[in-house]
Amino acid sequence: MKLDRAGNAKRNLFFGTLNKVVTVVLPFIVRTTIIHILGAEYLGLGSLFSSILQVLSLTELGVGSAIVYSMYKPIANDDNDTLCALLAFYKKIYFMIGIFIMAMGLIIIPVLPKLINGSYPDTLNIYYLYLIYLINTVSSYVLFAFKGSLLNAYQRVDISNNINSVVNILMYFFQIIILITTRNYYLYAVLLVIGSVVINFLVAYYTNKLFPQIICRGKISDKKKQDIKVKLKGLMLNKVCQVSRNAFDSIFVSMFLGLAETAIYNNYYSIMNAVTSFLAIVSQSILGGVGNSVETESIKKNYFDMIKINFIYMWISGVCTVCLLCLYQPFTQVFFGKDMVLSINAVILFCIYFYVLKMGDIRSVYVHANGLWWENKYRSIIEAISNLALNYFLGKYFGIYGIITATLISLFFINFLWGSGIIFKYYFIDISIKEYYGLHFLYAITTIIACWITYNICELINIAGIVGLFFRLVICMILPNIIFILFYRKTKEYKAAMPWLIKKITE
């Protein structure tokens, strides 16, 4: 079966965007409500527990990604027996992972106070609250999370996005009502569990309805098991790397600076992560199609597609970087208050962090589509170790600035430079990586120029509040795009990507 890659991607992008609006805007309202009603320490505590459980979720080892990758070929060959066997294997592994996370989560309980620098709200029992967060994490693994693999492999994530949108709207609405009327943080946390359970049941229901022929039965061959095990080893290391980059940042901020600083850091990180999650819609929407393309198209065709998609993606990422630089401070002041504002130096570091993170996203789609996780093993190990060591030493002496800088160093030199070389070594074999690096250098320089020009013009606006924020946003949406058109209009990437994009949109 050759999937309708363009049609599925457009549908996934549309509903994925709607889902991100819900899962970004409403949590932001909830965070603001918590800060104003309960205080920053409550928000910091929730961020800390989420980070701890993200570390525990390392035991997932990327099983989902490995199984989805293993489904690309049987989908292309209409091999339903293999798909059924893979789903049964996935179900068994995920249940075992859920039980393991629960056990490890319970073991961590005695050391919770040591992960908090200073005091925490005396009205809360941190052990009870942590158990609620732990149950929320485990629930997906022991229920029907494995069903989502079919939606990903068939490029139908629009279904799970729609389910998430509806359930989360209701959940966040009731969370806000509970915070305002009862100020009860326990009830707020319990709703997280209820939301997760409902989402799991609905995903299972609609997956069964859409793919009734694919059920949990049969066993995969020993050869397939061995192949998945190799992929899992690489994915495990990749997952460790990702967690060392994200979750440990919050833990180190809590250890060195306390819960209040953790809340401030996580406000800035959440804003950046919100933009990142919107862009992630692109990679999530095209991954199944790219996996199908890897099985059915030539390497040169896939490289040409990657360059086109990467050009469009980095254009969007550049505009987002400009927006972050110009809007971070006024946005934080308006919605969180002046006491929650970091310095402009921290803002610049967050913007560089965001842009460097985006540089490797499209390349990563092709890494996942080719299952090159084991080939990335040394890169993942060294990046994780470097990030943890740099986080500790730089965070200890330079605080938040050191923690962000630590992530930046490992992200650029190890993740981007080294990681890009791996896919050219194992997949784009006969293609020089120099062009790829050169294009990213051009995109980065152009983005820096756009940031400098737009920021200085925005600083001329002396209007405070939401009105001033709106005028800055208008400038950020128009000026960088004009600059990019002037810089890129004569490049072959622009001439190839823009007609292709317009055609895909209008088809």
C-alpha positions, 0 to 999 in steps of 0.5 A: 500500500502506498499511502496518500502522503500529501493528503494525510500530511495536510489533514494531520497538519490541520488537526494537529494545529487545532490540537496544539492550540488547545494543549498550549493555550489552555495549559498556559491559562492553567499555569497563570491561574495557579501562579495567581491563586496558589503561588509559584511554588505550586507550579514549581512542584508540579514541574519537578514531579513531571520532570522526575516522571519523564526520567522514569519514562526512560524505561519505555526505551522508545518501544513505540518508535521501534514498533512504528518503524517495523510497521512501515514495510508490512503496511507497504506490503499489506501484510496484516498478519505481521501487523497483528503480531507486532501489535500483540508484542507492543501490548505485552511490552508496554504493560511490563513497562508500566509496572516497572515505572510504578515500582521505580516511582515508589522507590524514589518517594523517600528522596523527594524532599532532597530534590527541592532546595528550600521549602515547599507549600506546607498545605500539601503532602508532597508524597500524596501529590507525587503518587497522583502524578505517578498514577497518571504516568503509569495509566497510559502504559497499562491501558491502550497506549499501544493502539496509537502505534497504528495511527502513527504508522498509517499517518492518521494521527489526526484521529488521536489529535482530535481525541486529545483536543476534545478531552483536554478542553474539558479537562482544562476547563474543569481544572480552572473551575476547581482552582478558582472555586476550591483552590484544591491542588489535589483535585486539579492533579486527579483530573490529569489522571481522568483525562489520560484514562479517557483519552486511552479508551477513546483512542482504542475505540476509534482504532478498533473501528478504523482497523478492525482487521488488525488485532492483538494475535500471533507472534513475531519471528525471532529475526524480527524480535532481534531487529527490534531489540537492536533498534530498541538499544539505540532508541534507549540511548536516544531517549536518555539523551533527550531526557538529559536535555529536557527533564534534568534542566528543571531538576537542576534548577530546583536543586540549585535555586529552589521551587520559585526559580524552577517556576520562572525557568519553566514559564520561559521553557514552556513558552519555548516548548509551546512554539516547539510543539507547534512545529513538531506537528510538521514532523509528526504529520510527515513521519509516516509518509516519509517512512513510506517514501523510504520504502518506495522511493529512491535515495536521491528523491528523498534527499531532494524532498528533505532539502525542500522540507528543511528549507520551509521548516527553517524559514518558519523556525527563523520567524518563530525565533524572531517572535521569541526574542521580541515577545518573550519579555512583554508577554511574561510581564503581561501574563505572569508579572514583573517578578517572573521576568528573567534578564534579556541575556537569558532570553537570548540564550533561550532563543538560540536554544530554540533555533539550534534545537530546530536545526536537526528536526527534519533530519531526525524525521529521516533518521526515524524513518530509516530506523538509524537509532543504533547507528546514533548510539555513541552520539547519544551517549556522549551527548547525554553525559556531556549535557549532564556534566555541563548542567551540573558544573555550569548550573552550580556556578552560573545558575539558569544561564549555565544550565541553558548554555550547557544544553546549547553546547551539547545540542549544537556540537554533538546533536546537530554536527555529529548527528547530521553526519550519521544519516549521510554516512548510513543513508544519503551515502553518495551525497556530500554533507557540505551542502547541508551544513552550508545551507544551515549556515546561510539560514542561521546568518539570515535569522540573526540579521532578521532578529537584530533588525526586528528587535531594534524596531520593536524596541521603539514601541513604547506602548505597554500591555496587550496593545503593545504586545499586539503591535510587536507581534504584527511586526514580527510576523511581517518584517522577518518574512520580507527579510527572508524573501529578499535573502532567499528569493534567488536561491535554488531551494527557494525556487524549488520549495515555494512552488512545491509548497503552493501545489501541496496546499492547493491540491 
